Amino acid sequence: MSEALWERTVKVATAEQTHALGSALAGVLEPGDLLVLTGELGAGKTTFTQGLGEGLGVRAGVISPTFVLVRIHPNLPDGPRPGGPDLVHVDAYRLASAAEIDDIDLENTMDNSVTVVEWGRERVEHLSDSRLDIEMHRTMGGAERAVTRPEAGQDAVLDFDPEDDDEPRAIVFRGFGPRWSAVPEILEENA
């Protein structure tokens, strides 16, 4: 995996702030952008993506695509970004390889959409020469703690309530490739 060009950490205290950060970031996103979200269960990946959807002006109802793998949310002509990109939301949790990602045919939608892939690390990097990697951590007792994925051969420790959306979070953004050569201003303002 290539080295990130930059890294910024943004701390948020509530689900509302997570949503607002996603909405603000949407203002700098363009068709063809690939965002890779990583984080333990309940870290706020879907809340963040809902904010992206709102900021992009796509049809309401962004929910986790866990059981369908891919959801496409079309841009609304009367939304905040008429004619802007659609949002393609992917859950790669059950996909074991880049080949399985290829089977869902994302390359046909990427040019006209913002593509968000939850659990996509080490599965989607081949789709674009640029990506924004977003790693979300719940904080407990003021300390950041990443919970690992059980299928990676490590035990997941879930000593938090996954329904509690208002725990503080640390969101780490990493830019890869020419599209993300500079840190978006929104991240500089919130870092």
N, C-alpha and C positions, 0 to 999 in steps of 0.2 A: 504494500500500500504506500502511496506517495506521501510525502510530508505536507502538512497543512501550511499554507502561506501565512496564516494568522490565526489567532485564537482569542476569543473574548468570552468572559463569563458575566452573565446577567443574573442577578438575584431577584426573585419575585416572592411575595408573601402570601398571595391568594390566587385562587383559580381565576378570578376576574383579571388580575394583573397578567397572568399567563395568557389569557384570551386576548387582552389588549396588546401585549407584545406581538402575538401572532398577527393581529390586525394591522399594527403599525409596520411590521416587516413586509406584509403583503404589498405595501405601497412602492417597494423597490423591486418587486419580483417581475419577471418578464416571461413570455412564452419560452419554453425550452429549459427553464430552471428545474434542477433536480435537488430536492431536499431529502436528506436521510435522517430520520428520527430514531433515536435510541433512548431507552429508559425503562426502568422497572415498571411493573404493573402499577397503575395509579400515579405515575409520574407526571401526567398531564399532556401526553402526546396528542390525544384526541381533542382536549380543550384548546391546545395551541393550534391545532389544525382547524378547529372551528373558527378561531380568530382569523386565521389565514383566509378561510372561505369568506368570512364577512368582509374583510379588507379587499379581497379580490372581486367581491360583488357576485358571488355565485349563488345558485339556488340554495335556500335554507335547508337544513336537515343533515348537516355533516355529522355522521356517526362513524364509529370504528368499522372498518370493512373486514373484521375478523373472519366471518363465516363465508363471505363472498369473494374475498381476496382483493377485489378492485371495485371502487365506486367512482363514477365520473359525475362531477357536479358542474353543470354548464353555467357559463357566465350569463348574467341577466342583462338584457338590453336597457332596463331602467334602473340598474344598480349603480354603485359608486364608480365602477370602471366599465362603462358600456363598451363592448367590443374587445374587452380584455380577455386574458386567458381563462380557460376552464381550469378546474382543479381536479386532478386525478389523484385519488387517495388509495394507497396500496398497503395491505398488511402482509408482510413477508415472513411472519413468525413461523408458519408451518412449512415454508419453502426452504429446502436444504441447500440449494445451489444457485449459481448464476444461470444455469441451464433451465431450471424451473422458472426463474424470472423471465427468461426469454420466451417460455411457453405462453405467458400471459400477454405477450405482444405489446409491450409498452412503447416500443419505438414508433408505433403508428400514431400515438397520441402526444408524444413528447414535444414535437415542434410547436404545437398550438396550445400547450397546457403548462401549468406548473404541476410538477409531479412530486408528491410527498410519499415516501416509502417508510413506513414504520418497520423496525427490525430489519432494515435493509443493508446494514453494514456487512461488508465482505460478500455481498450478493449483487449489488447494482452499480458498482463503480465503473463497470464496462459500458454502461449506457450513455455516459457523457464524459467529456474531458474536464468538466467543471461540476462541482457539487458543493452544497452547503450542508455540512454535517452538524446536526443538532443533538446534543446529548443532555438528557434531563435527569436530574437527581433530586429525589425528595430529601429534605434535611430533617433530622430528628435530634432534638436537644442541641441544635445549633451546629451539628457536625454533618457534613455531607457523607452519604453512604450509598454506594451503588449496589443494587441487588442484581446478581448475575442470573443468566438464563439457565434453567436446569438442563436443557438439552445440550448445553456446552460442557456437560460433565461436572457441573458445580451445583451445590445445593442453593436454592433460593431461600432467603430468610425473609419472611413477610411478617414482621412484628409491628405493622401499622395497619390502619383501617383504610383499605383501598377506596372506600367511599368518601373519605375525608379529603375534599378538594382544596381545603384552605390551609394546608401545611406549607411552610416555606419551601422553595425550590431553587436550585442553582441550575441555570441553563447555559451550557457551554456550546458556543458556536465556533466552527472551524471552517475556513474557506479553502477550497481546493480548486486549482485550475484558473485559466485566464479570466473567466467571468467573475470570479471572486478574488481578484488580485488586490482589491482594496476593501477595507472593512466598511460595510454600509453605515452611513451616518447614524441611523437609528440605533445601532449597536454601540457606537461610540458614545452617544448621549446617555444610554442606559447602563453602561459598564461600570 
